[in-house]
Amino acid sequence: MSKTVKISELMQTCGVKFGTSGARGLVADMNDEVCYTITAAFLQYLEKQNRLTDGGDRRVAIAGDLRSSTGRIMAAVAKAVADAGCEAVNCGRIPSPAVALYGLREKIPAVMVTGSHIPDDRNGIKYNTPAGEILKSDEAGIKEQEVEVPDAFSDDGMLTEPQALPDVVLDGRAAYVDRWLDAFAPDHLSGVKLGLYQHSAVGRDILFDVYAALGAEVTKLGWSDAFLPVDTEAIRPEDVDLAAAWAKENDFDAIVSTDGDSDRPLISDENGKWLRGDVAGILCAKFLGADVVATPVSCNSAVDKCGWFTQVRRTRIGSPYVIAEMLAAVEGGAKCVVGYEANGGFLTASPITLAAGTLAPLPTRDAIIIHLGILSLAKQKGVAISQLLAELPQRVTASDRLKDFPTEKSKAKIAELTEGGAAAIEREFGSFGKVAHLDTTDGLRITFENDEVLHLRPSGNAPELRCYTEADSEVRARQQNARGIQVLSTWR
């Protein structure tokens, strides 16, 4: 017998919730029934808004990353698609931006099963409408749905009969590769020596194919059969050491990599030093000739100080907010609108004309565009990547997080500080100096009289309390970040 489930109530009890990048939760909580139900709600929401299809058919693209739980969740998603009277198109294990691009081109919804950078005991589902990544208003609409769930699940929430995925269709992979090969000349990266840190990134083979096809000499590094939680915003010490060692052993111009679903980039300079995402985004936007840049409030202020862009629009943290601001800029008549996040994910809202072709807008996080943008800018100027960095205003950011810190507790402590104002902040963080300005766009961002920044906010994806700092040198930014984390540790 079927049952009616209200999504808002389900998300209060099942442990799976919408964060900054779709629905996320522990694999133990993401049983087949939960994944089926949330996906059914997504499709039902689109159906009610007459947005289920823009192309006249009822196909839904599905893809996933390389986590151990991804295949099972993809099968549960496929059953929800079939029960909605739609056809599941299995795009296989490809990057999040690749399946999003395929959905945009085909004018169909696209679903990506991924937990991005978080550990293998967690996973998630990203949803895209035929027009692109869901926005916060869409999340609210999905939560309002009441879904009829069939009697197809066991007491522990698993499908009682296996759900086979359709055969893999390679069109999504091909369209993503062609995106780059059509926009850049075959010899675009001629003479460039790249190290490719593959680990367990779902796009590891695609990156090799694209960069080799554009003329680069690419060396594969660090392949892993086990899933590794590579976080481009909080880079693991072992990944810092690996890059430095690889750079010392080889004559690379850069080392490139991505997170698990290959929408967030890593790129190093010639010395194997990883660039922070909010600096990489500035350089990529410069190469693309952007006039308007949308970026979260947590990102490096060098984007404001460099003077390269007509307008910088600050947003809350999360790609849906960046996308909304980009769309507003396009509607306002801006010619070349891009966005980026501190994790390095880069988004485009305007067609961008390059030497060999035009890049169509892709308003979702992408990694390859960052790699190509920075490598292209360095080659165009005839300098090393470290020299590109030297041209920027010297503002350096650092970030870290307290893991297993309940979100509600984070919110309560930050609210307490905000309400207490400068006096309360200076009592907690006395070594930072006097408070000059507070920004509550997302969490609490504190600018001190010495122009240094401390930014506190709960993670939108996991029970973590994030701490960002900004200063005029890396040593100082890291030093202040460590001090910030030390204070936050007393809040447990």
TORMI-69597 format. One record per residue (C-alpha): residue in one letter; z, x, y. Coordinates in pm, 1 decimal, padded with zeros to 6 digits, m for minus. Example, Ala and Ser with C-alpha at 12.3 -4.5 7.8 and 13.67 -1.06 7.14 Angstrom:
2
REC   r         zz         xx         yy
REC   A    00780.0    01230.0   m00450.0
REC   S    00714.0    01367.0   m00106.0
//
This chain:
492
REC   r         zz         xx         yy
REC   M    00000.0    00000.0    00000.0
REC   S   m00090.7    00133.5    00344.9
REC   K    00158.0    00173.5    00625.6
REC   T    00137.5    00175.9    01004.0
REC   V    00245.9    00498.5    01176.7
REC   K    00294.2    00543.4    01550.9
REC   I    00203.3    00900.9    01645.5
REC   S    00464.4    00937.7    01920.0
REC   E    00736.5    00849.3    01668.2
REC   L    00586.4    01068.9    01397.4
REC   M    00591.7    01371.1    01629.0
REC   Q    00960.0    01311.2    01700.6
REC   T    01049.6    01335.1    01333.0
REC   C    00793.7    01549.3    01148.0
REC   G    00834.3    01878.9    01334.9
REC   V    00467.3    01891.0    01439.8
REC   K    00399.9    01851.9    01811.9
REC   F    00132.5    01914.0    02071.8
REC   G    00172.5    02246.9    02250.2
REC   T   m00056.3    02438.1    02482.2
REC   S   m00318.8    02473.5    02207.0
REC   G   m00320.6    02157.5    01996.4
REC   A   m00075.6    02034.9    01732.6
REC   R    00145.0    02307.1    01581.4
REC   G    00426.0    02328.1    01331.6
REC   L    00572.3    02494.0    01024.7
REC   V    00343.7    02479.0    00722.5
REC   A    00631.6    02307.5    00539.9
REC   D    00615.5    02027.1    00798.0
REC   M    00235.3    02011.2    00812.2
REC   N    00189.7    01829.1    00482.9
REC   D   m00136.1    01651.1    00404.7
REC   E   m00010.5    01315.5    00527.8
REC   V    00096.7    01448.2    00869.3
REC   C   m00232.4    01635.0    00920.5
REC   Y   m00432.7    01331.6    00804.1
REC   T   m00242.1    01095.2    01032.9
REC   I   m00271.5    01301.1    01351.5
REC   T   m00642.3    01359.0    01287.4
REC   A   m00695.1    00986.7    01221.3
REC   A   m00523.3    00916.5    01553.5
REC   F   m00753.3    01161.6    01732.0
REC   L   m01063.5    00990.5    01590.3
REC   Q   m00925.3    00643.6    01656.9
REC   Y   m00851.6    00739.7    02016.4
REC   L   m01209.7    00861.4    02064.8
REC   E   m01346.4    00547.1    01899.0
REC   K   m01151.6    00319.0    02131.7
REC   Q   m01286.1    00510.8    02432.0
REC   N   m01644.2    00506.7    02300.1
REC   R   m01630.6    00887.8    02288.1
REC   L   m01644.5    00941.2    01914.3
REC   T   m02006.4    01045.6    01939.4
REC   D   m02242.9    01135.0    02217.7
REC   G   m02539.8    01204.4    01993.2
REC   G   m02589.1    00880.0    01806.5
REC   D   m02438.1    00986.7    01473.2
REC   R   m02086.0    00998.4    01333.5
REC   R   m02044.4    01362.8    01235.9
REC   V   m01728.6    01566.3    01294.0
REC   A   m01732.1    01947.1    01268.8
REC   I   m01444.6    02117.9    01086.9
REC   A   m01357.6    02487.5    01072.1
REC   G   m01054.9    02703.3    01002.3
REC   D   m00896.5    03047.0    01023.6
REC   L   m00792.1    03278.5    00737.4
REC   R   m00433.3    03158.6    00687.3
REC   S   m00315.3    03074.5    00338.4
REC   S   m00254.3    02707.5    00427.9
REC   T   m00577.2    02647.8    00621.1
REC   G   m00796.4    02533.0    00330.4
REC   R   m00551.1    02263.3    00226.1
REC   I   m00518.5    02133.1    00582.8
REC   M   m00896.2    02132.5    00628.6
REC   A   m00920.3    01907.1    00321.2
REC   A   m00666.5    01662.7    00467.4
REC   V   m00863.2    01661.3    00794.2
REC   A   m01184.8    01595.2    00601.9
REC   K   m01029.2    01291.1    00431.7
REC   A   m00926.3    01150.9    00771.3
REC   V   m01283.0    01202.8    00891.9
REC   A   m01427.7    01026.5    00586.7
REC   D   m01180.7    00735.9    00612.1
REC   A   m01285.1    00689.9    00976.5
REC   G   m01639.8    00628.6    00857.9
REC   C   m01761.2    00968.9    00973.5
REC   E   m01930.0    01263.7    00803.6
REC   A   m01739.7    01591.8    00788.8
REC   V   m01952.1    01898.0    00866.7
REC   N   m01780.6    02199.4    00712.6
REC   C   m01853.1    02496.1    00940.5
REC   G   m01635.0    02721.4    00725.8
REC   R   m01409.6    02997.5    00850.6
REC   I   m01540.5    03070.7    01200.2
REC   P   m01377.6    03128.4    01542.5
REC   S   m01234.1    02841.9    01746.4
REC   P   m01491.9    02892.1    02026.0
REC   A   m01771.7    02888.6    01766.6
REC   V   m01685.1    02545.0    01628.4
REC   A   m01618.6    02417.8    01981.9
REC   L   m01962.4    02541.8    02090.5
REC   Y   m02123.3    02373.3    01788.7
REC   G   m01953.1    02045.4    01880.0
REC   L   m02073.1    02072.0    02239.6
REC   R   m02432.1    02142.4    02134.0
REC   E   m02438.4    01863.5    01876.3
REC   K   m02236.1    01626.3    02099.4
REC   I   m01984.2    01559.9    01822.9
REC   P   m01606.3    01610.7    01789.6
REC   A   m01490.1    01943.6    01646.9
REC   V   m01161.8    02018.6    01469.6
REC   M   m01027.6    02371.8    01416.8
REC   V   m00742.5    02434.1    01174.5
REC   T   m00554.6    02735.5    01309.1
REC   G   m00215.3    02856.1    01416.4
REC   S   m00378.9    03117.8    01638.3
REC   H   m00144.9    03418.0    01661.4
REC   I    00174.2    03270.4    01515.2
REC   P    00302.1    03377.8    01169.6
REC   D    00150.4    03257.4    00842.5
REC   D    00438.8    03017.1    00776.7
REC   R    00306.1    02809.2    01068.5
REC   N   m00029.0    02649.5    01135.6
REC   G   m00195.2    02406.9    01372.6
REC   I   m00494.3    02187.3    01451.7
REC   K   m00707.7    02211.7    01766.8
REC   Y   m00911.0    01906.8    01865.0
REC   N   m01231.3    01896.8    02069.6
REC   T   m01409.8    01586.1    02194.8
REC   P   m01792.4    01582.4    02215.8
REC   A   m01741.8    01707.0    02575.2
REC   G   m01503.7    01989.9    02486.5
REC   E   m01137.3    02076.4    02437.5
REC   I   m00892.3    01787.9    02468.6
REC   L   m00698.4    01769.3    02793.1
REC   K   m00335.9    01666.8    02846.5
REC   S   m00447.5    01310.2    02920.9
REC   D   m00615.6    01305.2    02579.7
REC   E   m00297.8    01427.2    02411.6
REC   A   m00110.3    01138.8    02572.5
REC   G   m00374.6    00895.3    02447.8
REC   I   m00354.6    01031.4    02092.6
REC   K    00024.8    00997.6    02091.7
REC   E   m00009.2    00629.0    02182.8
REC   Q   m00213.8    00548.6    01872.4
REC   E   m00085.2    00346.9    01577.8
REC   V   m00263.9    00448.8    01257.9
REC   E   m00301.8    00276.7    00921.6
REC   V   m00219.4    00542.7    00662.1
REC   P   m00347.7    00471.9    00309.5
REC   D   m00138.9    00495.4   m00004.4
REC   A   m00297.5    00827.5   m00097.3
REC   F   m00000.9    01061.1   m00063.3
REC   S    00291.7    01159.2   m00285.1
REC   D    00654.9    01136.3   m00179.4
REC   D    00633.0    01490.8   m00043.4
REC   G    00328.9    01402.2    00167.5
REC   M    00056.8    01567.7   m00039.3
REC   L   m00269.8    01405.9   m00143.8
REC   T   m00241.6    01255.5   m00491.0
REC   E   m00611.3    01320.1   m00558.6
REC   P   m00787.4    01642.4   m00452.5
REC   Q   m01014.8    01614.8   m00148.7
REC   A   m01317.6    01842.2   m00180.7
REC   L   m01465.5    01991.4    00132.0
REC   P   m01843.5    01962.1    00178.7
REC   D   m02054.4    02275.1    00133.6
REC   V   m02036.0    02514.0    00427.1
REC   V   m02303.2    02467.4    00693.2
REC   L   m02388.3    02795.1    00868.4
REC   D   m02524.1    02634.3    01185.9
REC   G   m02197.5    02679.8    01376.2
REC   R   m02180.5    03050.3    01299.7
REC   A   m02548.3    03098.7    01384.6
REC   A   m02525.2    02914.1    01715.5
REC   Y   m02230.6    03129.3    01824.1
REC   V   m02403.0    03457.3    01733.9
REC   D   m02725.8    03344.5    01904.4
REC   R   m02529.9    03260.3    02219.9
REC   W   m02474.9    03631.9    02278.7
REC   L   m02799.2    03770.4    02141.4
REC   D   m03001.0    03532.9    02360.2
REC   A   m02813.5    03626.6    02679.1
REC   F   m02803.1    04005.6    02640.3
REC   A   m03086.5    04251.2    02565.5
REC   P   m03098.3    04411.4    02217.4
REC   D   m03011.3    04752.7    02365.6
REC   H   m02742.0    04620.7    02599.2
REC   L   m02465.5    04823.5    02432.6
REC   S   m02682.3    05120.8    02342.8
REC   G   m02477.1    05440.2    02360.6
REC   V   m02143.8    05254.6    02339.0
REC   K   m01905.1    05360.1    02062.1
REC   L   m01667.2    05084.6    01954.0
REC   G   m01375.1    05065.4    01716.7
REC   L   m01340.7    04714.4    01571.5
REC   Y   m00984.8    04628.9    01464.6
REC   Q   m01058.6    04356.7    01209.7
REC   H   m00714.6    04279.6    01052.3
REC   S   m00718.7    03908.4    00950.0
REC   A   m00915.0    03774.2    01248.5
REC   V   m01153.1    03498.9    01142.6
REC   G   m01426.5    03638.1    01370.2
REC   R   m01410.9    03996.6    01239.8
REC   D   m01753.9    03987.4    01075.6
REC   I   m01916.4    03798.8    01362.6
REC   L   m01792.3    04056.8    01614.1
REC   F   m01943.8    04335.8    01408.9
REC   D   m02276.5    04153.7    01378.1
REC   V   m02298.5    04078.7    01752.6
REC   Y   m02203.6    04423.3    01882.0
REC   A   m02418.0    04608.0    01629.2
REC   A   m02713.8    04382.1    01713.6
REC   L   m02667.5    04468.4    02083.4
REC   G   m02697.5    04839.2    02006.9
REC   A   m02336.7    04957.2    01983.5
REC   E   m02214.5    05206.0    01724.8
REC   V   m01934.1    05005.0    01561.1
REC   T   m01664.1    05145.7    01332.2
REC   K   m01462.5    04894.9    01127.1
REC   L   m01085.9    04948.2    01131.6
REC   G   m00773.1    04791.3    00982.9
REC   W   m00911.7    04518.7    00751.9
REC   S   m00630.3    04304.5    00603.5
REC   D   m00633.5    04056.6    00315.5
REC   A   m00292.7    03922.9    00423.1
REC   F   m00266.6    03726.0    00747.3
REC   L   m00127.2    03931.4    01038.6
REC   P    00020.8    03753.6    01343.8
REC   V   m00159.5    03957.4    01610.3
REC   D   m00050.5    03816.4    01947.7
REC   T   m00265.6    03933.7    02239.3
REC   E    00001.7    03835.2    02491.1
REC   A    00292.4    04006.1    02315.4
REC   I    00120.7    04294.6    02138.1
REC   R    00304.3    04423.1    01832.8
REC   P    00431.9    04784.2    01854.7
REC   E    00240.7    04868.7    01536.3
REC   D   m00085.7    04756.8    01700.9
REC   V   m00010.9    04974.4    02003.0
REC   D    00042.4    05273.5    01773.5
REC   L   m00268.7    05200.3    01566.1
REC   A   m00496.9    05185.8    01870.4
REC   A   m00358.1    05509.0    02014.9
REC   A   m00405.8    05688.1    01680.5
REC   W   m00760.4    05555.6    01631.8
REC   A   m00856.9    05659.3    01984.5
REC   K   m00718.7    06008.7    01929.6
REC   E   m00913.0    06049.3    01604.4
REC   N   m01241.1    05910.9    01738.0
REC   D   m01453.8    05925.5    02050.6
REC   F   m01449.5    05549.7    02118.5
REC   D   m01538.8    05395.9    02453.9
REC   A   m01309.6    05108.1    02356.3
REC   I   m01137.9    04938.6    02063.7
REC   V   m01189.8    04563.0    02037.8
REC   S   m01015.9    04290.7    01842.0
REC   T   m00896.2    03929.7    01861.6
REC   D   m00610.2    03709.7    01747.0
REC   G   m00625.5    03505.1    01425.8
REC   D   m00875.5    03238.9    01535.1
REC   S   m01069.6    03484.5    01754.1
REC   D   m01043.3    03297.8    02082.3
REC   R   m00809.7    03551.2    02245.0
REC   P   m00932.1    03911.3    02288.3
REC   L   m00788.3    04254.3    02265.2
REC   I   m00975.1    04542.8    02426.0
REC   S   m00851.7    04894.7    02487.9
REC   D   m00965.8    05168.1    02720.4
REC   E   m01105.9    05495.4    02587.9
REC   N   m00751.5    05618.7    02523.9
REC   G   m00662.9    05330.3    02296.3
REC   K   m00443.2    05160.3    02553.7
REC   W   m00470.8    04782.5    02525.2
REC   L   m00555.8    04598.7    02846.9
REC   R   m00340.0    04301.2    02932.7
REC   G   m00532.1    03975.7    02918.3
REC   D   m00471.1    03883.5    03279.8
REC   V   m00623.8    04213.9    03392.3
REC   A   m00913.0    04194.2    03147.5
REC   G   m00991.7    03848.6    03287.3
REC   I   m01027.3    03984.0    03641.2
REC   L   m01277.8    04248.6    03533.2
REC   C   m01480.5    04000.9    03326.5
REC   A   m01491.7    03752.8    03616.2
REC   K   m01614.8    04034.5    03841.6
REC   F   m01901.0    04119.3    03603.9
REC   L   m02004.1    03754.1    03577.6
REC   G   m02013.1    03712.2    03956.2
REC   A   m01758.1    03431.3    03973.4
REC   D   m01681.4    03271.6    04307.1
REC   V   m01392.2    03053.4    04182.8
REC   V   m01134.0    03164.0    03927.0
REC   A   m00877.9    02929.5    03771.4
REC   T   m00580.2    03099.9    03610.6
REC   P   m00218.5    03013.6    03526.5
REC   V    00064.2    03091.7    03763.9
REC   S    00196.7    03354.4    03520.3
REC   C   m00108.1    03581.0    03553.9
REC   N   m00123.2    03910.7    03741.9
REC   S   m00146.0    03876.7    04120.8
REC   A   m00413.9    04149.2    04137.4
REC   V   m00664.9    03860.7    04108.8
REC   D   m00545.0    03735.2    04448.6
REC   K   m00514.0    04078.8    04605.6
REC   C   m00848.7    04228.9    04495.3
REC   G   m01058.0    04011.2    04730.1
REC   W   m01344.6    03974.3    04481.7
REC   F   m01339.1    03594.9    04459.8
REC   T   m01387.4    03317.0    04712.7
REC   Q   m01101.3    03117.9    04566.6
REC   V   m00827.7    03164.4    04307.0
REC   R   m00676.3    02839.7    04176.7
REC   R   m00336.0    02866.2    04007.2
REC   T   m00239.0    02625.4    03728.5
REC   R    00029.4    02550.2    03474.7
REC   I    00012.0    02757.9    03157.0
REC   G   m00227.3    02629.2    02891.9
REC   S   m00603.7    02602.7    02860.7
REC   P   m00610.5    02223.9    02928.4
REC   Y   m00472.2    02287.7    03277.8
REC   V   m00718.0    02571.1    03340.8
REC   I   m01005.9    02350.6    03224.3
REC   A   m00900.9    02063.2    03450.1
REC   E   m00890.9    02296.6    03750.9
REC   M   m01229.7    02447.4    03663.0
REC   L   m01387.1    02102.0    03638.1
REC   A   m01240.7    02012.4    03976.5
REC   A   m01394.6    02326.9    04126.9
REC   V   m01735.2    02241.9    03978.8
REC   E   m01712.9    01891.5    04120.9
REC   G   m01626.3    02049.6    04456.2
REC   G   m01955.3    02241.6    04458.5
REC   A   m01850.8    02588.9    04341.9
REC   K   m02141.3    02786.2    04195.1
REC   C   m01985.0    03010.5    03931.0
REC   V   m01652.2    02883.2    03799.0
REC   V   m01455.0    03069.7    03533.6
REC   G   m01099.1    03073.3    03409.0
REC   Y   m00873.8    03295.7    03204.1
REC   E   m00522.1    03308.0    03067.4
REC   A   m00261.1    03580.7    03025.7
REC   N   m00348.4    03593.4    02655.8
REC   G   m00701.3    03701.4    02755.7
REC   G   m00883.6    03385.4    02651.6
REC   F   m01174.9    03337.7    02893.2
REC   L   m01342.0    03006.5    02981.2
REC   T   m01661.0    02919.6    03169.9
REC   A   m01750.4    02595.1    03344.6
REC   S   m02085.1    02695.8    03498.9
REC   P   m02413.6    02825.6    03356.5
REC   I   m02416.2    03203.1    03406.1
REC   T   m02747.4    03383.6    03445.3
REC   L   m02758.5    03730.5    03291.6
REC   A   m03038.7    03984.8    03261.1
REC   A   m03182.0    03851.3    02934.9
REC   G   m03083.2    03484.3    02949.4
REC   T   m02830.9    03223.2    03052.6
REC   L   m02487.4    03157.2    02906.6
REC   A   m02422.3    02784.1    02887.0
REC   P   m02074.0    02670.2    02993.6
REC   L   m01808.9    02704.4    02725.0
REC   P   m01486.4    02552.7    02863.2
REC   T   m01259.9    02674.3    02585.6
REC   R   m01094.5    03010.1    02520.9
REC   D   m01333.8    03280.7    02405.4
REC   A   m01285.5    03648.4    02316.1
REC   I   m01635.0    03793.1    02291.7
REC   I   m01715.6    03725.1    02657.4
REC   I   m01421.1    03944.6    02761.7
REC   H   m01535.3    04231.7    02541.1
REC   L   m01893.3    04212.4    02664.3
REC   G   m01795.0    04157.5    03027.8
REC   I   m01574.7    04466.6    03047.6
REC   L   m01805.3    04690.2    02843.5
REC   S   m02097.9    04574.9    03060.2
REC   L   m01912.9    04637.7    03386.8
REC   A   m01812.7    04988.1    03275.1
REC   K   m02168.8    05070.8    03168.1
REC   Q   m02312.9    04920.2    03488.0
REC   K   m02086.5    05139.0    03701.8
REC   G   m02118.2    05443.8    03475.6
REC   V   m01741.8    05481.7    03439.1
REC   A   m01479.9    05462.9    03166.6
REC   I   m01270.6    05147.8    03129.5
REC   S   m00962.4    05330.2    03257.6
REC   Q   m01150.4    05392.4    03583.4
REC   L   m01226.5    05020.8    03616.8
REC   L   m00854.2    04956.3    03598.6
REC   A   m00789.1    05214.9    03867.2
REC   E   m01007.5    05016.0    04110.2
REC   L   m00775.1    04715.2    04091.6
REC   P   m00465.9    04664.8    04308.4
REC   Q   m00189.4    04826.2    04107.8
REC   R    00004.7    04525.1    03991.8
REC   V    00128.3    04548.3    03634.7
REC   T    00267.0    04268.8    03420.4
REC   A    00481.5    04285.7    03108.7
REC   S    00594.8    04009.1    02876.5
REC   D    00824.9    03954.0    02584.2
REC   R    00999.9    03663.2    02418.5
REC   L    01315.1    03558.0    02240.0
REC   K    01218.2    03412.2    01904.9
REC   D    01398.4    03118.7    01742.5
REC   F    01524.9    02994.4    02077.8
REC   P    01524.6    02610.3    02087.6
REC   T    01284.9    02467.0    02345.7
REC   E    01534.4    02212.3    02476.9
REC   K    01791.6    02486.2    02531.0
REC   S    01532.6    02692.9    02722.5
REC   K    01451.1    02396.7    02945.2
REC   A    01816.1    02324.7    03012.2
REC   K    01900.3    02683.2    03111.1
REC   I    01594.2    02712.6    03335.5
REC   A    01674.0    02377.4    03498.8
REC   E    02028.0    02499.1    03562.3
REC   L    01898.1    02813.3    03733.0
REC   T    01645.1    02618.8    03937.4
REC   E    01906.7    02373.7    04057.9
REC   G    02143.1    02657.2    04147.1
REC   G    01873.0    02826.7    04355.0
REC   A    01886.5    03182.9    04485.4
REC   A    02263.3    03213.2    04448.5
REC   A    02259.0    03122.6    04077.9
REC   I    01958.4    03345.6    04008.6
REC   E    02113.6    03644.9    04182.9
REC   R    02433.2    03598.6    03981.5
REC   E    02238.2    03611.0    03654.5
REC   F    01978.1    03870.9    03754.2
REC   G    02163.1    04077.5    04012.0
REC   S    01978.4    04399.6    03935.4
REC   F    01646.7    04239.6    04040.7
REC   G    01747.8    04207.2    04405.1
REC   K    01737.2    03923.5    04658.1
REC   V    01525.5    03613.7    04592.0
REC   A    01233.7    03557.9    04830.6
REC   H    01042.7    03269.1    04671.3
REC   L    01063.1    03022.1    04380.2
REC   D    00767.8    02858.8    04204.9
REC   T    00828.7    02578.7    03953.0
REC   T    00462.8    02511.1    03865.0
REC   D    00546.3    02603.1    03504.9
REC   G    00896.2    02715.3    03419.6
REC   L    01063.1    02921.7    03691.4
REC   R    00872.5    03203.3    03864.0
REC   I    01091.7    03411.1    04092.8
REC   T    00952.3    03652.2    04352.7
REC   F    01207.6    03895.1    04488.6
REC   E    01213.7    04059.9    04830.8
REC   N    01070.4    04382.4    04682.9
REC   D    00761.9    04177.2    04568.9
REC   E    00856.8    04206.4    04201.4
REC   V    00833.5    03895.2    03985.0
REC   L    01040.1    03744.8    03704.1
REC   H    00895.6    03438.5    03531.6
REC   L    01081.2    03237.3    03266.0
REC   R    00939.4    02953.2    03058.3
REC   P    00966.3    02796.7    02712.9
REC   S    00666.8    02863.6    02487.9
REC   G    00442.0    02562.9    02439.4
REC   N    00362.0    02659.9    02079.0
REC   A    00686.5    02772.8    01918.1
REC   P    01065.3    02775.7    01970.8
REC   E    01052.4    03082.2    02192.4
REC   L    01171.0    03165.7    02542.3
REC   R    00910.2    03378.8    02722.1
REC   C    00986.5    03633.0    02992.7
REC   Y    00716.1    03775.5    03223.0
REC   T    00765.2    04045.3    03484.8
REC   E    00535.2    04197.6    03745.1
REC   A    00577.5    04518.7    03943.2
REC   D    00375.8    04804.3    04095.3
REC   S    00392.5    05027.4    03784.8
REC   E    00393.4    04981.5    03409.8
REC   V    00721.0    05165.1    03372.2
REC   R    00889.5    04939.5    03625.2
REC   A    00737.3    04617.3    03485.2
REC   R    00854.7    04704.8    03133.0
REC   Q    01194.8    04817.1    03258.6
REC   Q    01250.1    04487.7    03440.5
REC   N    01119.8    04292.1    03142.8
REC   A    01374.4    04460.5    02916.4
REC   R    01646.7    04376.1    03168.1
REC   G    01529.3    04016.7    03178.4
REC   I    01532.1    03986.0    02799.3
REC   Q    01878.1    04141.0    02792.3
REC   V    02007.9    03866.6    03022.0
REC   L    01827.7    03593.5    02828.9
REC   S    01983.9    03719.7    02504.5
REC   T    02325.4    03620.7    02642.9
REC   W    02203.9    03259.2    02658.7
REC   R    02199.4    03218.2    02279.5
//
